[in-house]
Amino acid sequence: VVPASRRRHGRSLTSGAANPTTTAARVDVTTAHGGYPVWIGRGLLGRLDELLPPLPGAEAAAVVFAPPVAHLADRAGQALARLGLAVHPLQVPAGEDAKRLQVVAGLYERLARVPTHRADPVVAVGGGATTDAAGFAAATWLRGVPLVNLPTTLLGMVDAAIGGKTGVDLPAGKNLVGAFHQPVAVVADLDALAGLPPVELRSGLAEVAKAGLVGDPDLVAALATAAAPAAAGDPDALAPLVEAAVRVKAAVVGADEREAAGGEGPVSRAILNYGHTLGHALERLAGYQGLRHGEAVALGMVFAARVAEAVGLAAPGLARGHVELLRALGLPVGTVRLDPEEVLAAMATDKKHHRGLRLVLLREVGRPMVVPAPDREVLVAAIRSLAEAPG
Ligand SMILES: NC(=O)c1ccc[n+]([C@@H]2O[C@H](COP(=O)([O-])OP(=O)(O)OC[C@H]3O[C@@H](n4cnc5c(N)ncnc54)[C@H](O)[C@@H]3O)[C@@H](O)[C@H]2O)c1
């Protein structure tokens, strides 16, 4: 649409720049099919036209969004229009309700009506549920069209919008239908988090903590130092933390794009499931209500750290460190009374465990490994320990 020579490309302006509202950091994700940038900073939705890579042949953009972020979709649409694209806003339900085949079928119908073509991007504006559903539509519409992810939740910025996993839920379970489809760019505008409910922010902070715990001890230290402003949603405090968490995810995805490493080796994509085996089980038992994903993952990480200590993989102190960090972020670390039998049964039905229950455990912060689950008694004791309020 816009000749490459006329396009202004975003520059990597990081710390020290005079005006924090215009700074942006760039992290590149490298995959077998090429790479893409993840931009992180403030005020970026208004500068989308500068930050996007060329979209050869594109004439239109389908902007998929949910009602709570309509104003952000509008801002993105204005920038896309400046690129000469005809902008078509396509609304989907908020949250997990978007991740249904009927919703994706509705998107296909609207994409056909516009009509959009092979070169026209789907631009997803929203949390992980929106980017997952819109991403799946982009992966399958005309056998795949370019996808731009504009995450508006912290979890979306550090996790869901990056890495190419897209999909929808079925009554039989979450994320059972999907496709790998990498975006052509991800733009994480920290100012978009302004209206995010605190519980959603905390949920995202659990994933930032996870990224640090599995892959970056410096991020863990930075998160501990900046816990209060980060938990309050201060975008300047969040910026370096989001960037570091994105670097962890980018490195893992670059090394194991399709989770082919099957849990073997230090760079298996499976390490991103740290805290998720118990976390998913708790979410399932809670019927996906009352417990946000990140809160369940926080409990799952405390559980995993206690298991790692109990089997002698990690030195004593790992779990205490987890508790201090997660508590400072406002995340739950105990006082949840669970029936170990029920939890173990829910853990065993996780779709990722077809070869027997495996857990991601840490030898220490930044040194994850995927191991067969230890003896039942160890698991039961660690589940029971979550009933206590750690000192
Ligand atoms: N594809 C992946 O690799 C991957 C990774 C992790 C999680 N996920 C998926 O992500 C989903 C969870 O994503 P999430 O935690 O971002 O939640 P979400 O997408 O459900 O969003 C939570 C709520 O916040 C609203 N919202 C979003 N941005 C907002 C903003 N800026 N201001 C106000 N409200 C806003 C949403 O409309 C929704 O109601 C799950 O479906 C999960 O399976 C995918």
The ligand as an SDF file (V2000), in Angstrom:
LIG
                    3D

 44 48  0  0  0  0  0  0  0  0999 V2000
   -1.6440  -18.3270   22.5120 N   0  0  0  0  0  0  0  0  0  0  0  0
   -0.9170  -18.4590   23.5800 C   0  0  0  0  0  0  0  0  0  0  0  0
    0.2830  -18.7690   23.5150 O   0  0  0  0  0  0  0  0  0  0  0  0
   -1.5270  -18.2060   24.9210 C   0  0  0  0  0  0  0  0  0  0  0  0
   -0.7130  -18.1000   26.0440 C   0  0  0  0  0  0  0  0  0  0  0  0
   -1.3230  -17.8050   27.2650 C   0  0  0  0  0  0  0  0  0  0  0  0
   -2.6870  -17.6460   27.3480 C   0  0  0  0  0  0  0  0  0  0  0  0
   -3.4480  -17.7700   26.2290 N   0  0  0  0  0  0  0  0  0  0  0  0
   -4.8990  -17.5720   26.2880 C   0  0  0  0  0  0  0  0  0  0  0  0
   -5.1410  -16.2210   26.6530 O   0  0  0  0  0  0  0  0  0  0  0  0
   -6.4320  -16.1360   27.2830 C   0  0  0  0  0  0  0  0  0  0  0  0
   -6.3330  -15.2570   28.5020 C   0  0  0  0  0  0  0  0  0  0  0  0
   -5.9030  -13.9930   28.0840 O   0  0  0  0  0  0  0  0  0  0  0  0
   -5.9920  -12.7070   29.0230 P   0  0  0  0  0  0  0  0  0  0  0  0
   -5.5370  -13.0440   30.3790 O   0  0  0  0  0  0  0  0  0  0  0  0
   -5.3290  -11.6300   28.2710 O   0  0  0  0  0  0  0  0  0  0  0  0
   -7.5420  -12.4800   29.2100 O   0  0  0  0  0  0  0  0  0  0  0  0
   -8.7400  -12.0570   28.2380 P   0  0  0  0  0  0  0  0  0  0  0  0
   -8.3140  -11.9410   26.8470 O   0  0  0  0  0  0  0  0  0  0  0  0
   -9.8500  -12.9760   28.5550 O   0  0  0  0  0  0  0  0  0  0  0  0
   -9.0750  -10.5980   28.7810 O   0  0  0  0  0  0  0  0  0  0  0  0
   -9.5770  -10.4310   30.0720 C   0  0  0  0  0  0  0  0  0  0  0  0
  -10.6800   -9.3740   30.0950 C   0  0  0  0  0  0  0  0  0  0  0  0
  -10.1010   -8.0760   30.0320 O   0  0  0  0  0  0  0  0  0  0  0  0
  -10.6940   -7.3360   28.9600 C   0  0  0  0  0  0  0  0  0  0  0  0
   -9.6470   -6.4180   28.4950 N   0  0  0  0  0  0  0  0  0  0  0  0
   -8.6210   -6.6920   27.6760 C   0  0  0  0  0  0  0  0  0  0  0  0
   -7.8160   -5.6370   27.5710 N   0  0  0  0  0  0  0  0  0  0  0  0
   -8.3550   -4.6590   28.3280 C   0  0  0  0  0  0  0  0  0  0  0  0
   -7.9700   -3.3210   28.6200 C   0  0  0  0  0  0  0  0  0  0  0  0
   -6.8340   -2.8000   28.1430 N   0  0  0  0  0  0  0  0  0  0  0  0
   -8.7750   -2.5920   29.4200 N   0  0  0  0  0  0  0  0  0  0  0  0
   -9.9050   -3.1310   29.9590 C   0  0  0  0  0  0  0  0  0  0  0  0
  -10.3120   -4.3950   29.7270 N   0  0  0  0  0  0  0  0  0  0  0  0
   -9.5400   -5.1380   28.9180 C   0  0  0  0  0  0  0  0  0  0  0  0
  -11.1140   -8.3860   27.9810 C   0  0  0  0  0  0  0  0  0  0  0  0
  -12.1040   -7.9180   27.0950 O   0  0  0  0  0  0  0  0  0  0  0  0
  -11.6340   -9.4680   28.9130 C   0  0  0  0  0  0  0  0  0  0  0  0
  -12.9340   -9.1730   29.3360 O   0  0  0  0  0  0  0  0  0  0  0  0
   -6.8670  -17.5550   27.5610 C   0  0  0  0  0  0  0  0  0  0  0  0
   -7.8550  -17.9210   26.6440 O   0  0  0  0  0  0  0  0  0  0  0  0
   -5.6040  -18.3760   27.3270 C   0  0  0  0  0  0  0  0  0  0  0  0
   -5.8940  -19.6850   26.8650 O   0  0  0  0  0  0  0  0  0  0  0  0
   -2.8980  -18.0290   25.0250 C   0  0  0  0  0  0  0  0  0  0  0  0
  1  2  1  0
  2  3  2  0
  2  4  1  0
  4  5  1  0
  4 44  2  0
  5  6  2  0
  6  7  1  0
  7  8  2  0
  8  9  1  0
  8 44  1  0
  9 10  1  0
  9 42  1  0
 10 11  1  0
 11 12  1  0
 11 40  1  0
 12 13  1  0
 13 14  1  0
 14 15  2  0
 14 16  1  0
 14 17  1  0
 17 18  1  0
 18 19  2  0
 18 20  1  0
 18 21  1  0
 21 22  1  0
 22 23  1  0
 23 24  1  0
 23 38  1  0
 24 25  1  0
 25 26  1  0
 25 36  1  0
 26 27  1  0
 26 35  1  0
 27 28  2  0
 28 29  1  0
 29 30  1  0
 29 35  2  0
 30 31  1  0
 30 32  2  0
 32 33  1  0
 33 34  2  0
 34 35  1  0
 36 37  1  0
 36 38  1  0
 38 39  1  0
 40 41  1  0
 40 42  1  0
 42 43  1  0
M  CHG  2   8   1  16  -1
M  END
$$$$
